[in-house]
Amino acid sequence: MAGESNQLPDIRDALYDYFGFDSLRTGQDEVVEAVMEGRDALAIMPTGGGKSLCYQLPALCREGVTIVVSPLIALMKDQVDALQARNIPAAAINSSLGEDEYRQVMAAFRHGELKIVYVAPERFSQPGFMNALQSQRISLLAVDEAHCLSQWGHDFRPDYLRLGRARRELGYPQTIALTATATQAVRNDILTTLELRDPAVIISGFARENLDFKISRCDSHDEKYKRIQAVVDEWKTGIIYCATRKSVIRVFEEISKRHINAVAYHAGMTDEEREFSQNAFISGRADVVVATNAFGMGIDRADVRFVIHFDIPGSVEAYYQEAGRAGRDGKTAVCELLFNHVDLKTQEFFYEGSNPPVQTIRMLYNLLCLRCDAETHELLMPIEALAAELGGSKNSMAVSSALTVLIHAGAVSRFDVPGTNTRGTRVTDPARQFKDLGIDREALEEKARRDHAKIDAITRYAYSSSCRQMWILDYFGETGSAPCGHCDQCSPPEAVDADELQGEEKTILLKALSGVARASRHLPDGSWEPIYGRGKIMDMLRGAKNANMHRFLTELSTYGILCQLTDARMKALFRAMHDAGLLQTSGGEMPLVTLSPKGEDVMLGKQRAVVSREGWAAPQPVKRTAAHARFRDIVGIPTLDEELLARLKELRRDLAADQHVPAFRIMSNETLMLLAMYKPTTREAALELKLKGIGPFTAKRYLSRFTALIKDYLEQ
């Protein structure tokens, strides 16, 4: 095709001949028009919106070669394979190429035989490659996944920062930057770093009308597995994202036991293993893939009916991009986040690993200078060993991040050791003092602030009670949208009106709201200020007597007014109140709970509310026949008190947790059932019963705790 300028196709002809389309989608047409007019452009289009066509199509209709910067080898391969299948001369240049392959691709490039070349961002730091680029006519530079060049972005990659300088060295070729998720701050970074001139900024909109967003609050992994099973049963095909490799393995093993046709994918697998999993999912041989965020860019399976996040992601941008891989065929799909606040600890760990303090960077540099070879200035020591040498239980991820800072400061470089899988570190000048490296402390602090702001934002989203789609659109700066009408906030689960609750159920709801109010501060303007977290308020309502209970809470009139509720029922009640918009929760590391205006109105009887009864409503009494009752009376068998049994199990669980032993080591289920039947209120009374499972050791160490609980229960 090179050298055939008089035969270059028209846009419409190329669209139909190569891609089989009669017209472009809304959004695509604006971007292609801007490119064909010769303008720089920033295109923000939703996942599945057809971003790649915006540079591939113009590439076929213009002289020269289009260079596409892409962050993932797998993404490049998929794109190149698809282009070559359409008889479009394309190739990729990345680390997966052998020496012979690289020479062949570069020869074809120099001879003008390629129209589209995908390039890994690190190549732009190599003088030889830059010289080759300068010798060719570059018709367009396309920067895919452009959010990677912004430290405000969710997937920042330092190699992308070189693109601004590279663009200057190439004489400012026409450039288009493309991404699916970009806040205003990220857009500004893209425009500034790439130095785009009078760019056309085209935002196709972030809304995905066919996606149903939902947050399911899960207090345990078992609850998460049950939700996964329910979603898979209903929707069949989808992606389950996990925060860590360990989580991927655990979830994959668990759902495999449930006979779900799944594969796993994470960066710790070999290339062959990842390729097998990816191909199995894309081809439809596997219904579900359990993966870290290493899986996703460029995944072109249209019938992904669900995306589940097993753990909370690190940012709203990451969540929306990953969730957006569902429903690319335009049909309804679900995006569900299984939320437990405890999961935020993982993201805090990642935050600390990505933002090492200057002190850690200094200690690492001094260690490298001290330990490197006197002649070669090289050191062969893995990251884990460096972390151990630094001491203080250093996060190895933080050491790796500190090493990256030193690399970009020009203080050190990394190299592969031939014939091994080991990487070494070379110190540029061991005599150079750390203070002379020019480390930008303010920039590091700003990055840390930005990263923590991302965690705060996704936490606020998880606790929000407004339309999920509207919340996300507002986050990206797209205001004025209407409620989607089909997320979990717009269409709450099966529920009943609170005013229609009868007897005990209505009383329980109003008592819980009153307890939240008493544990909050009522401000002069009529609003409520939270003071305590959910756990403290629940303990107060149940009348807990643990050492962590604040004295203020024990003196409230609502202390112990819901002592009949088990821990599980109390959690379900609070979940239902939150889902109904009766409570509002602050974000942050320690979220606090208070009443929403709607919750106050319901408490005061001014407004009706829809509240799910699931999990907390009064259990139905077990029906006993007259014959059954007579039999128990004749043989003298007392009735099992289910509510008491639940409380005894909770006490056993707490004791086991405190002593780091399995629960059965404290007392067996059978023994707890006997206690819940005979209800001894003193240690002596229990010993007289000679109950199975209570020997001298158990009696001495634990029995008094259980009989005291029984006594309190009977008195209440």
Rosetta blueprint (number, residue, H / E / L):
1 M L
2 A L
3 G L
4 E L
5 S H
6 N H
7 Q H
8 L L
9 P L
10 D L
11 I H
12 R H
13 D H
14 A H
15 L H
16 Y H
17 D H
18 Y H
19 F H
20 G L
21 F L
22 D L
23 S L
24 L L
25 R L
26 T L
27 G L
28 Q H
29 D H
30 E H
31 V H
32 V H
33 E H
34 A H
35 V H
36 M H
37 E L
38 G L
39 R L
40 D L
41 A E
42 L E
43 A E
44 I E
45 M L
46 P L
47 T L
48 G L
49 G L
50 G L
51 K L
52 S L
53 L H
54 C H
55 Y H
56 Q H
57 L H
58 P H
59 A H
60 L H
61 C L
62 R L
63 E L
64 G L
65 V E
66 T E
67 I E
68 V E
69 V E
70 S L
71 P L
72 L L
73 I H
74 A H
75 L H
76 M H
77 K H
78 D H
79 Q H
80 V H
81 D H
82 A H
83 L H
84 Q H
85 A H
86 R L
87 N L
88 I L
89 P L
90 A E
91 A E
92 A E
93 I E
94 N L
95 S L
96 S L
97 L L
98 G L
99 E H
100 D H
101 E H
102 Y H
103 R H
104 Q H
105 V H
106 M H
107 A H
108 A H
109 F H
110 R H
111 H L
112 G L
113 E L
114 L L
115 K L
116 I E
117 V E
118 Y E
119 V E
120 A L
121 P H
122 E H
123 R H
124 F H
125 S H
126 Q L
127 P H
128 G H
129 F H
130 M H
131 N H
132 A H
133 L H
134 Q H
135 S L
136 Q L
137 R L
138 I E
139 S E
140 L E
141 L E
142 A E
143 V E
144 D L
145 E L
146 A H
147 H H
148 C H
149 L H
150 S L
151 Q L
152 W L
153 G L
154 H L
155 D L
156 F L
157 R L
158 P H
159 D H
160 Y H
161 L H
162 R H
163 L H
164 G H
165 R H
166 A H
167 R H
168 R H
169 E H
170 L L
171 G L
172 Y L
173 P L
174 Q L
175 T E
176 I E
177 A E
178 L E
179 T E
180 A L
181 T L
182 A L
183 T L
184 Q H
185 A H
186 V H
187 R H
188 N H
189 D H
190 I H
191 L H
192 T H
193 T H
194 L H
195 E L
196 L L
197 R L
198 D L
199 P L
200 A E
201 V E
202 I E
203 I E
204 S L
205 G L
206 F L
207 A L
208 R L
209 E L
210 N L
211 L E
212 D E
213 F E
214 K E
215 I E
216 S E
217 R E
218 C L
219 D L
220 S L
221 H H
222 D H
223 E H
224 K H
225 Y H
226 K H
227 R H
228 I H
229 Q H
230 A H
231 V H
232 V H
233 D H
234 E H
235 W H
236 K L
237 T L
238 G E
239 I E
240 I E
241 Y E
242 C L
243 A L
244 T L
245 R H
246 K H
247 S H
248 V H
249 I H
250 R H
251 V H
252 F H
253 E H
254 E H
255 I H
256 S H
257 K H
258 R L
259 H L
260 I L
261 N L
262 A E
263 V E
264 A E
265 Y E
266 H L
267 A L
268 G L
269 M L
270 T L
271 D H
272 E H
273 E H
274 R H
275 E H
276 F H
277 S H
278 Q H
279 N H
280 A H
281 F H
282 I H
283 S H
284 G L
285 R L
286 A L
287 D L
288 V E
289 V E
290 V E
291 A E
292 T L
293 N L
294 A L
295 F L
296 G L
297 M L
298 G L
299 I L
300 D L
301 R L
302 A L
303 D L
304 V L
305 R L
306 F E
307 V E
308 I E
309 H E
310 F L
311 D L
312 I L
313 P L
314 G L
315 S L
316 V H
317 E H
318 A H
319 Y H
320 Y H
321 Q H
322 E H
323 A H
324 G L
325 R L
326 A L
327 G L
328 R L
329 D L
330 G L
331 K L
332 T L
333 A E
334 V E
335 C E
336 E E
337 L E
338 L E
339 F E
340 N L
341 H H
342 V H
343 D H
344 L H
345 K H
346 T H
347 Q H
348 E H
349 F H
350 F H
351 Y H
352 E H
353 G H
354 S H
355 N L
356 P L
357 P L
358 V H
359 Q H
360 T H
361 I H
362 R H
363 M H
364 L H
365 Y H
366 N H
367 L H
368 L H
369 C H
370 L H
371 R H
372 C L
373 D L
374 A L
375 E L
376 T L
377 H L
378 E E
379 L E
380 L L
381 M L
382 P L
383 I H
384 E H
385 A H
386 L H
387 A H
388 A H
389 E H
390 L H
391 G L
392 G L
393 S L
394 K L
395 N L
396 S H
397 M H
398 A H
399 V H
400 S H
401 S H
402 A H
403 L H
404 T H
405 V H
406 L H
407 I H
408 H H
409 A L
410 G L
411 A L
412 V E
413 S E
414 R E
415 F E
416 D E
417 V L
418 P L
419 G L
420 T L
421 N L
422 T L
423 R E
424 G E
425 T E
426 R E
427 V E
428 T L
429 D L
430 P L
431 A L
432 R L
433 Q L
434 F H
435 K H
436 D H
437 L L
438 G L
439 I L
440 D L
441 R H
442 E H
443 A H
444 L H
445 E H
446 E H
447 K H
448 A H
449 R H
450 R H
451 D H
452 H H
453 A H
454 K H
455 I H
456 D H
457 A H
458 I H
459 T H
460 R H
461 Y H
462 A H
463 Y H
464 S L
465 S L
466 S L
467 C L
468 R H
469 Q H
470 M H
471 W H
472 I H
473 L H
474 D H
475 Y H
476 F L
477 G L
478 E L
479 T L
480 G L
481 S L
482 A L
483 P L
484 C L
485 G L
486 H L
487 C L
488 D L
489 Q L
490 C L
491 S L
492 P L
493 P L
494 E L
495 A L
496 V E
497 D E
498 A H
499 D H
500 E H
501 L L
502 Q L
503 G H
504 E H
505 E H
506 K H
507 T H
508 I H
509 L H
510 L H
511 K H
512 A H
513 L H
514 S H
515 G H
516 V H
517 A H
518 R H
519 A L
520 S E
521 R E
522 H E
523 L L
524 P L
525 D L
526 G L
527 S L
528 W E
529 E E
530 P E
531 I L
532 Y L
533 G L
534 R H
535 G H
536 K H
537 I H
538 M H
539 D H
540 M H
541 L H
542 R H
543 G L
544 A L
545 K L
546 N L
547 A L
548 N L
549 M L
550 H L
551 R H
552 F H
553 L H
554 T H
555 E L
556 L L
557 S L
558 T L
559 Y L
560 G L
561 I L
562 L L
563 C L
564 Q L
565 L L
566 T L
567 D H
568 A H
569 R H
570 M H
571 K H
572 A H
573 L H
574 F H
575 R H
576 A H
577 M H
578 H H
579 D H
580 A L
581 G L
582 L L
583 L E
584 Q E
585 T E
586 S L
587 G L
588 G L
589 E L
590 M L
591 P L
592 L L
593 V E
594 T E
595 L E
596 S L
597 P H
598 K H
599 G H
600 E H
601 D H
602 V H
603 M H
604 L L
605 G L
606 K L
607 Q L
608 R L
609 A L
610 V E
611 V E
612 S L
613 R L
614 E L
615 G L
616 W L
617 A L
618 A L
619 P L
620 Q L
621 P L
622 V L
623 K L
624 R L
625 T L
626 A H
627 A H
628 H H
629 A H
630 R H
631 F H
632 R H
633 D H
634 I H
635 V H
636 G L
637 I L
638 P L
639 T L
640 L L
641 D L
642 E H
643 E H
644 L H
645 L H
646 A H
647 R H
648 L H
649 K H
650 E H
651 L H
652 R H
653 R H
654 D H
655 L H
656 A H
657 A H
658 D H
659 Q H
660 H L
661 V L
662 P L
663 A H
664 F H
665 R H
666 I L
667 M L
668 S L
669 N H
670 E H
671 T H
672 L H
673 M H
674 L H
675 L H
676 A H
677 M H
678 Y H
679 K L
680 P L
681 T L
682 T L
683 R H
684 E H
685 A H
686 A H
687 L H
688 E H
689 L H
690 K L
691 L L
692 K L
693 G L
694 I L
695 G L
696 P H
697 F H
698 T H
699 A H
700 K H
701 R H
702 Y H
703 L H
704 S H
705 R H
706 F H
707 T H
708 A H
709 L H
710 I H
711 K H
712 D H
713 Y H
714 L H
715 E H
716 Q L
